[in-house]
Amino acid sequence: MAKYHSVRRYVGALLESKAVPVRRMEVAAGQEMQLTPCDQRRDILDGGNSFSQPFTAQRLYLPVFDLQGMSTLKVTVVSKGITSQSLDRSRDSFDYQIDVAIQKKVANEIATIDALMLLAEEIGDYFRTNPLSSYPGARCMNVENTPVYAQDHLQELRQFTSVLTLTFRLWR
């Protein structure tokens, strides 16, 4: 049976204990990795790189557009997910998934769709082969484009939609 003094010591220890520090996902002080990769991807996409078609990428939380506004090319960057894994007592691995959507209302013309497919491939190739200047420790581990384009969007909406999922890994 526990004595009153042991309960008192236990309660005292609880009151004296400090809150467990929240571990934020930071690369450097003040730089939140959860939001910044999307900004980084958008900046790289907009930053004078030679893609086959000019565009301005947007970072959005809820990428919903009116069909009438889809006549111009839209490239949207959205955070998809974060996965962390402990490597040992002092190091962790973080995988950041980011979706890059390429969308445009098109007539069912092979040449126009081929040009948009080429753009999706160029964007994937760029991230797979180029390190990020703001995060030199982050590496693009995977570029997924499944399905290559949304057939239902093309058939029902006459809109080309292709979504690349980029997975970047950072070790800390």
C-alpha positions as CSV (number, residue, x, y, z in Angstrom):
1,M,0.0,0.0,0.0
2,A,1.3,3.4,-1.0
3,K,1.9,5.9,1.8
4,Y,0.7,9.4,1.7
5,H,4.3,10.8,1.3
6,S,4.9,8.8,-1.9
7,V,1.7,10.2,-3.4
8,R,2.8,13.7,-2.3
9,R,6.2,13.2,-3.9
10,Y,4.6,12.0,-7.1
11,V,2.2,14.9,-7.3
12,G,5.0,17.3,-6.5
13,A,7.1,15.8,-9.3
14,L,4.2,16.2,-11.7
15,L,3.8,19.9,-10.8
16,E,7.6,20.5,-11.1
17,S,8.0,18.8,-14.4
18,K,8.2,20.9,-17.5
19,A,6.0,20.4,-20.5
20,V,7.5,18.1,-23.1
21,P,8.9,20.3,-25.8
22,V,7.0,20.1,-29.1
23,R,9.2,19.0,-31.9
24,R,8.7,21.2,-34.8
25,M,9.8,20.2,-38.3
26,E,12.4,22.8,-38.9
27,V,15.4,22.9,-41.1
28,A,16.8,26.1,-39.7
29,A,15.5,28.4,-37.0
30,G,12.2,29.8,-38.1
31,Q,11.9,28.0,-41.4
32,E,9.0,25.6,-41.3
33,M,9.6,22.8,-43.7
34,Q,5.9,21.9,-43.9
35,L,5.0,25.1,-45.8
36,T,8.3,26.1,-47.3
37,P,8.8,23.2,-49.7
38,C,5.6,24.3,-51.5
39,D,6.9,27.8,-51.8
40,Q,10.3,26.5,-52.9
41,R,8.7,24.4,-55.6
42,R,6.6,27.3,-56.8
43,D,9.6,29.6,-56.9
44,I,11.6,27.1,-58.9
45,L,8.8,26.6,-61.3
46,D,8.4,30.3,-61.8
47,G,12.1,31.2,-61.6
48,G,13.0,31.5,-65.3
49,N,13.5,27.8,-66.0
50,S,13.2,26.8,-69.6
51,F,10.0,24.8,-69.8
52,S,8.2,24.2,-73.1
53,Q,5.3,26.4,-72.0
54,P,5.3,29.6,-69.9
55,F,3.2,29.5,-66.7
56,T,3.0,31.0,-63.2
57,A,2.6,28.4,-60.5
58,Q,0.3,29.0,-57.5
59,R,0.5,27.4,-54.0
60,L,-3.0,26.7,-52.8
61,Y,-4.6,24.8,-49.9
62,L,-7.8,24.1,-51.8
63,P,-7.3,24.1,-55.6
64,V,-10.8,24.5,-56.8
65,F,-11.3,26.4,-60.1
66,D,-14.3,27.3,-62.3
67,L,-14.4,25.5,-65.6
68,Q,-14.7,28.8,-67.4
69,G,-11.3,30.0,-66.0
70,M,-9.5,26.9,-67.1
71,S,-8.8,28.1,-70.6
72,T,-5.4,29.4,-69.4
73,L,-2.8,27.0,-68.2
74,K,-2.8,26.5,-64.4
75,V,0.0,24.9,-62.4
76,T,-0.9,24.4,-58.8
77,V,1.4,23.3,-55.9
78,V,-0.2,21.7,-52.9
79,S,1.3,20.0,-49.8
80,K,0.1,16.4,-49.7
81,G,1.7,14.8,-46.7
82,I,4.7,14.3,-44.3
83,T,6.1,11.0,-43.1
84,S,8.8,10.7,-40.5
85,Q,11.0,7.8,-39.5
86,S,13.5,7.5,-36.7
87,L,16.9,6.3,-38.0
88,D,18.6,6.2,-34.6
89,R,18.7,8.1,-31.4
90,S,19.8,11.3,-32.9
91,R,18.7,11.2,-36.5
92,D,15.3,11.2,-38.3
93,S,14.2,11.0,-41.9
94,F,11.3,13.1,-43.2
95,D,9.5,12.5,-46.5
96,Y,7.6,15.5,-47.8
97,Q,5.0,14.8,-50.5
98,I,4.0,17.7,-52.7
99,D,1.4,17.6,-55.6
100,V,2.0,19.6,-58.7
101,A,-1.1,19.8,-60.9
102,I,-1.1,20.8,-64.5
103,Q,-4.5,21.8,-65.8
104,K,-6.0,23.4,-68.9
105,K,-9.3,23.3,-70.8
106,V,-8.6,21.8,-74.2
107,A,-10.3,20.7,-77.3
108,N,-9.7,17.1,-78.0
109,E,-6.6,17.9,-80.1
110,I,-3.6,15.5,-80.0
111,A,-1.0,18.3,-80.4
112,T,-2.3,20.3,-77.4
113,I,-2.6,17.3,-75.1
114,D,0.9,16.1,-76.2
115,A,2.3,19.6,-75.3
116,L,0.8,19.4,-71.8
117,M,2.1,15.8,-71.3
118,L,5.5,17.1,-72.3
119,L,5.3,19.9,-69.7
120,A,4.4,17.4,-67.0
121,E,7.4,15.3,-67.9
122,E,9.7,18.3,-68.0
123,I,8.6,19.4,-64.5
124,G,9.1,15.9,-63.1
125,D,12.6,15.6,-64.8
126,Y,13.6,19.0,-63.4
127,F,12.9,18.1,-59.8
128,R,14.4,14.6,-60.1
129,T,17.7,16.0,-61.4
130,N,18.2,19.3,-59.7
131,P,18.9,19.9,-56.0
132,L,17.0,22.6,-54.2
133,S,19.1,25.8,-53.4
134,S,17.2,26.6,-50.2
135,Y,17.4,23.0,-48.9
136,P,20.6,21.4,-50.1
137,G,20.1,18.5,-47.8
138,A,16.7,17.6,-49.3
139,R,16.6,15.1,-52.2
140,C,13.8,14.3,-54.6
141,M,13.4,10.5,-54.0
142,N,10.4,9.9,-56.1
143,V,8.3,11.4,-58.9
144,E,5.0,9.7,-59.4
145,N,2.5,10.6,-62.2
146,T,-0.3,8.0,-61.9
147,P,-2.5,8.2,-63.8
148,V,-0.6,10.2,-66.4
149,Y,-3.7,12.3,-67.0
150,A,-7.3,12.1,-65.7
151,Q,-9.3,10.5,-68.5
152,D,-12.6,11.4,-66.9
153,H,-11.7,15.1,-66.9
154,L,-10.7,15.0,-70.5
155,Q,-13.9,13.1,-71.5
156,E,-16.5,14.9,-69.3
157,L,-15.0,18.4,-68.8
158,R,-12.7,18.6,-71.9
159,Q,-10.0,19.6,-69.4
160,F,-6.4,18.1,-69.3
161,T,-5.4,17.3,-65.7
162,S,-2.1,15.7,-64.7
163,V,-0.9,15.5,-61.1
164,L,2.8,14.9,-60.2
165,T,3.5,13.7,-56.7
166,L,7.0,14.7,-55.7
167,T,8.6,13.1,-52.6
168,F,11.5,14.9,-51.1
169,R,13.6,13.4,-48.3
170,L,15.4,15.4,-45.6
171,W,17.6,13.8,-42.9
172,R,18.1,15.5,-39.6
